[in-house]
Amino acid sequence: MKPAPFEYHAPDSLEAALALRAEHGDEAKALAGGQSLIPAMNFRIAQPALLVDLNGVDELRFIRMEGDELRIGAMTTQNTLERSELAAKHQPLLFETVPFVAHPQIRNRGTLGGSIAHADPAAELPVAAVALDARMKAQSVDGERWIPAKQFFQGFFTVDLQPNEYLTEIAFPAMPPRTGWSFMEVARRHGDYAMCGVAARVTLDGKGKCKAARLVYLNVGEGPVDAEGAAALLVGEKITPESSAAAAEKASAEISPFGSVHASPEYQTHLARVLTKRALRRAHERAQAAS
């Protein structure tokens, strides 16, 4: 199929892109990598009146440290991110997650900001953003605001962006000392949409007990599912097979998988239990090694 008719603009500055957004509002759709938008336009699921191509806005392509935060421009490609020494050093959970995103050809074009703003419930990068307490920078001609990741994702393909705003930057705060991490998912083939996945973070205290934990799941709800109850069970406890199993059982009650042609809701729930225990074991091992 072919897309519906649309007007095309390719601004070469953020100022010009924001001006178009202010003038046209929701009718102006941003084109980042286009890996989700273009297929949707070809099937006429999306029919924007105006396409604003951000690929010429070089100021949105960067990876740098500012204080103790890793700052990444929204137009930074996933390929660039998975080869970044800064990301590997300062945000290993994010770095570990990126290779699970589709295939190398997709990551060559796909961007961090595009994936996050698209908010696909089966996407890996939104889950990593929530697990890492990232902040999203929304900009308009009127100014900017920072939005915590957990508040940014609001449901199926829905984020906290106003009609005159674009997502321009993502900030990842430094992980606390003695913190371990893990990202795991199960797909029929590597690169396919995962039937279930989890990002785990564990921070240990001086006695080796869990001081803080995060368990965030993909493709088992309307967006990234932060299993706060499951994580809370671990706090103050040793990470053991028993405590991990209890957290996995609690998490299975906090998720709401919808099922698909590849997996029933029951099977997705089973995967969540298995992945939780495995991810916690690996995160705990890494936390111990960092102590």
C-alpha positions in Angstrom: 0.0 0.0 0.0 1.0 3.6 -0.3 0.6 6.4 2.3 -2.1 9.0 2.2 -1.0 12.4 0.7 1.1 14.5 3.1 3.2 17.6 3.2 6.9 17.2 3.9 9.4 19.5 5.7 13.0 18.8 6.6 14.2 21.5 9.0 17.9 21.8 9.7 17.5 23.2 13.2 15.5 22.4 16.4 14.2 26.0 16.4 12.7 25.4 12.9 11.3 22.0 13.9 9.6 23.4 17.0 8.1 26.3 15.0 6.5 23.8 12.6 5.2 21.8 15.6 3.7 25.0 17.1 2.1 26.0 13.9 0.6 22.6 13.0 0.2 20.8 16.4 -0.9 17.2 16.2 -1.1 17.3 12.4 2.7 17.6 12.3 4.2 14.1 12.9 7.9 13.8 13.6 9.9 11.5 11.4 12.9 10.1 13.3 14.2 6.6 12.2 10.8 5.9 10.6 11.0 2.2 11.5 7.5 2.3 13.0 6.0 5.4 11.4 6.6 4.6 7.7 4.9 1.1 7.9 2.0 2.6 9.7 1.7 5.3 7.0 1.9 2.7 4.3 -1.0 0.8 5.8 -2.8 4.2 6.5 -3.0 3.5 10.2 -1.2 6.8 10.5 -2.2 9.7 8.1 -0.3 12.8 9.2 -1.0 16.0 7.2 2.6 17.1 7.7 5.7 15.1 8.1 8.6 16.8 9.9 11.8 15.0 9.1 14.2 15.5 12.1 17.2 13.8 10.5 18.7 17.1 9.6 18.6 18.4 13.2 22.2 17.4 14.2 21.9 19.1 17.6 19.6 16.2 18.7 22.4 13.6 18.1 24.7 13.3 21.1 25.8 11.1 24.0 27.6 12.9 26.8 28.0 13.1 30.5 26.6 16.1 32.4 27.4 15.8 36.0 26.5 12.3 37.0 23.9 11.9 34.3 24.3 10.3 30.9 22.5 12.6 28.4 21.4 11.3 25.0 19.8 13.3 22.2 16.5 12.0 20.9 17.9 11.5 17.4 20.8 9.3 18.5 20.5 6.0 16.6 20.3 2.8 18.5 23.3 1.6 16.5 25.3 4.5 17.9 24.1 3.8 21.4 25.1 0.1 21.3 28.6 1.1 20.4 29.0 3.9 22.9 31.8 3.4 25.5 30.1 6.1 27.7 26.8 4.1 27.7 28.7 0.8 28.4 30.6 2.4 31.3 27.8 4.6 32.9 24.6 2.8 32.0 25.3 -0.9 31.5 21.6 -1.9 31.8 20.7 0.4 28.9 23.8 -0.8 27.0 22.7 -4.4 27.6 19.2 -3.8 26.4 19.9 -2.2 23.0 21.0 -5.3 21.1 17.6 -6.9 21.9 15.9 -4.2 19.8 14.9 -5.8 16.5 17.7 -6.3 14.0 20.9 -4.4 13.2 19.3 -3.0 10.0 16.5 -1.5 12.2 18.9 -0.2 14.8 20.9 1.6 12.0 17.9 3.9 11.5 15.9 3.6 14.7 16.5 6.2 17.3 16.3 6.2 21.1 13.9 9.1 21.1 11.7 7.6 18.4 11.3 4.3 20.3 10.5 6.1 23.6 8.1 8.5 22.1 6.3 5.7 20.1 5.7 3.9 23.4 5.1 0.4 22.0 4.2 -1.9 24.9 6.5 -4.5 23.4 9.5 -2.1 23.1 12.6 -2.7 25.2 13.9 0.9 25.5 10.9 2.3 27.4 11.3 -0.5 29.9 15.0 0.3 30.4 14.1 4.0 30.8 11.6 3.3 33.6 14.0 0.8 35.3 16.7 3.4 35.3 14.6 6.4 36.5 15.3 8.3 33.3 14.0 11.8 32.6 12.5 13.0 29.3 13.0 16.5 28.0 10.0 17.9 26.2 10.6 21.1 24.3 8.4 23.6 22.5 8.7 27.2 21.3 7.5 28.2 24.8 10.3 26.4 26.7 11.1 23.0 28.1 10.1 20.6 30.9 11.5 17.4 32.3 9.2 14.4 32.8 10.1 11.3 34.9 10.0 8.2 32.8 7.3 6.5 34.8 5.0 9.5 34.3 5.9 9.9 30.6 4.4 6.6 29.5 0.6 6.9 29.9 -0.8 3.9 28.0 -1.0 2.2 24.6 1.3 4.3 22.3 0.5 7.3 24.5 3.1 9.6 26.2 3.0 12.9 28.1 3.8 15.2 25.2 1.7 18.2 24.4 0.6 19.0 20.8 3.3 21.7 20.5 6.2 19.6 22.1 8.8 17.2 20.8 10.9 14.8 22.9 14.5 16.1 22.5 16.7 14.5 25.1 16.7 11.6 27.6 18.8 11.8 30.8 19.8 8.7 32.8 21.0 9.3 36.4 24.0 7.4 37.7 23.2 4.0 39.3 24.0 3.9 43.0 27.0 2.0 44.3 26.7 -1.8 44.8 24.0 -2.0 42.1 23.6 -4.9 39.7 21.4 -5.1 36.6 20.0 -7.5 34.1 17.8 -7.4 31.0 16.2 -10.6 29.6 13.4 -11.4 27.2 12.0 -14.4 25.3 11.1 -14.2 21.6 10.5 -16.9 19.1 13.5 -15.6 17.1 16.0 -13.0 18.2 14.8 -9.7 16.8 11.1 -10.6 16.9 8.8 -8.8 19.3 9.3 -10.4 22.7 6.5 -12.4 24.3 7.8 -11.1 27.7 10.8 -9.3 29.0 12.1 -7.8 32.2 14.7 -5.2 33.3 15.9 -5.8 36.8 18.0 -3.6 39.2 19.2 -4.6 42.6 21.2 -2.4 45.1 22.8 -4.0 48.1 23.6 -2.5 51.5 26.8 -3.0 53.4 25.5 -6.3 54.8 24.6 -7.8 51.4 20.9 -7.3 51.8 18.7 -5.7 49.2 18.5 -1.9 49.7 16.5 -1.1 46.6 15.1 -3.0 43.6 13.2 -2.5 40.4 11.4 -4.9 38.2 10.0 -3.5 34.9 8.3 -5.7 32.3 7.5 -5.4 28.6 4.6 -6.7 26.5 2.5 -7.6 29.6 0.4 -4.4 29.9 -0.4 -1.1 28.2 3.2 0.1 28.5 6.2 -0.6 30.8 4.9 -2.4 33.8 6.7 -1.4 37.0 6.1 -4.2 39.5 6.5 -2.1 42.6 5.0 -4.7 44.9 7.3 -7.4 43.8 10.3 -5.2 44.2 9.2 -4.1 47.6 9.2 -7.8 48.8 13.0 -7.9 48.2 13.9 -4.8 50.2 15.6 -5.7 53.5 16.0 -9.3 52.4 18.9 -11.4 51.0 18.4 -12.1 47.3 17.9 -15.9 47.5 16.1 -18.4 45.3 13.3 -18.3 47.8 13.0 -14.5 47.9 13.3 -14.3 44.1 10.5 -16.8 43.7 8.3 -14.8 46.0 9.0 -11.7 44.0 8.3 -13.5 40.8 5.0 -14.8 42.1 4.0 -11.3 43.2 5.0 -9.8 39.9 2.8 -12.3 38.0 -0.1 -10.8 39.8 0.9 -7.2 38.9 1.1 -7.7 35.1 -1.8 -7.9 32.7 -0.7 -9.7 29.5 -3.1 -9.7 26.6 -1.8 -12.7 24.7 -1.1 -12.9 21.0 -0.8 -15.4 18.2 2.6 -16.4 19.7 1.7 -16.7 23.4 -1.4 -16.9 25.6 -1.7 -14.7 28.6 -1.0 -17.7 30.8 2.2 -18.5 29.0 3.3 -14.8 29.2 2.7 -15.0 32.9 4.8 -18.1 33.2 7.6 -16.4 31.2 7.4 -13.4 33.6 8.0 -15.7 36.6 10.9 -17.5 35.0 12.6 -14.4 33.7 12.2 -12.6 37.1 14.1 -15.3 38.9 16.8 -15.5 36.3 17.2 -11.7 36.0 17.3 -11.3 39.8 20.0 -13.9 40.0 22.2 -12.2 37.4 21.6 -8.7 38.9 22.5 -10.0 42.3 25.7 -11.5 41.1 26.7 -8.2 39.5 25.8 -6.3 42.6 28.0 -8.5 44.7 30.8 -8.1 42.2 30.5 -4.3 42.5 30.6 -4.4 46.3 
